[in-house]
Amino acid sequence: MKRDHVQRLADEELMTLVDRKDETAFEVFYERHGGPAYSLAHRMVGDRSLAEDVVQEAFLSMWRSKAGYDRARGSVRSWSLGIVRNRAIDALRRASTPAPKLNLDDDAALESQQSPELTDSAVIRRETARQVRGALGSLPNEQSQVIQLAYFGGFSHSEIAEMLGEPLGTIKGRMRLGLEKARTSIAEGMAVRDASEVLP
Amino acid sequence: MSRESGMHEERRDDIAAYTLGALEPAETADIEAHLAGCDACAEYLRWLQPAVDLLPAGVEQMRPPETLRANLMDAVRADRRTEAFGGRPAQAKRRLFGLGGLSLRPALAFAAVAVAVLAGGAAVGYLVSDSDRVVSDSDGGQRDFIEAKAVGTAPAGTLAATLEHGAGGDAILHVQRAPALAPGNVYQAWVSRGDAMEPVSSFRLRDDGTADAALGDGLGGAEAVLVTEEPTPDSPQPTSLPILRANLK
């Protein structure tokens, strides 16, 4: 199949081709999601070389499992990043390396790394990143902290409870409150508000 | 608050931890069983999930190195070829030249320039029997896959390898199985032309006993590729009998 045709396919259609072991489709799949995958891996393991290994392992597992994507379980982006995250957690555990600290106020560093070659999608991704960081940064510290330790650090709630010296129920409650506020902020254009009025 | 809604409230804490992957395995199984039978909690999960899905978008966006794509696609193509030949998937290239990575260095990395002559008769009499298979590459080119055969004294079943030979003269030796090397030793691939043996690549096995050794593009006119175990990666001539042979003619 011609590459330009493959590039016009939606993610879900692309994954059907990947499932049939189409190399071109897989390369286009990597082009679309490799950047966010590498960014997530780097955030989690804090090392460029290890992040490369994590992404390579994750994408190869997707290729070898014939994609295994199920559209009923979410977007291709979320699915692929979930696999990358699991691989990064495995890498952290193998290396017994603590997850690097997340700096929610790193916009200045980010700006300094911008290059004139950025594509439109990269610009959008960076703008989204800025908005998400803003939303997370608006959360109370104790809520943001447990979400980041769980998601980026790969720690279980009981590990976090032990780490912070707080009861298990408190940790889970903070996770829930923080996520509900973040979810509400998504619906409200990234401005964190009280979630109580919009919960299902 | 009713007893039932209170129960759902309690479950929502678990669901939040579940979306973050923060539950213990037994708790994960428990909440998944509950979600399968509780529409209210399943709806809450669907509502909450986008907040978690957006978390990766909040990290600094970086451009992956081009070598990552190249290595990944090399591994994908190697997988396809190996599968076409009925073998096991190849292991991806590593950036660092560790135990497994050494096998993927370009052929000439350790190759000696000199052509060596194998000690009299050593290359004669090996049991070889090749079977070829031609596979079309994604870019339309053809690549021969030649089964390498165990020769010498290696026990049956301990060796398996395939020589991938491109139309442009490039070649990769895919080792699916080989005996562990003595400490410090390497495997060395040689090209035979008449009585001459030319070193083309040194490699070690990965942890799983496999290797992919790039042999460069200097196989024109060669009769066979052979593999020996050597004490150093730059042996100018074989110091042991070959254990593998793939006939090119």
Interface residues (C-beta under 8 A of the other chain):
Chain A: K21 E23 T24 F26 E27 Y30 E31 G34 G35 P36 A37 Y38 S39 L40 H42 R43 R48 S49 E52 D53 V55 Q56 E57 F59 L60 W63 R64 G74 S75 R77 S78 L81 R85 N86 I89 L102 D106 A109 L110 Q113 A122 R125 R126 T128 A129 V132 R133 A135 L136 I147 A150 Y151 F152 G154 F155 S156 H157 S158 I160 G169 I171 K172 G173 M175 R176 L179 E180 A182 R183 I186 L199 P200
Chain B: R12 D13 D14 I15 A16 A17 T19 L20 G21 A22 L23 E24 A40 E43 Y44 W47 L48 Q49 P50 A51 V52 D53 L54 L55 P56 A57 G58 V59 E60 Q61 M62 R63 P64 P65 T67 L68 R69 N71 L72 M73 A75 V76 R77 D79 R80 P89 A92 R94 R95 L96 S138
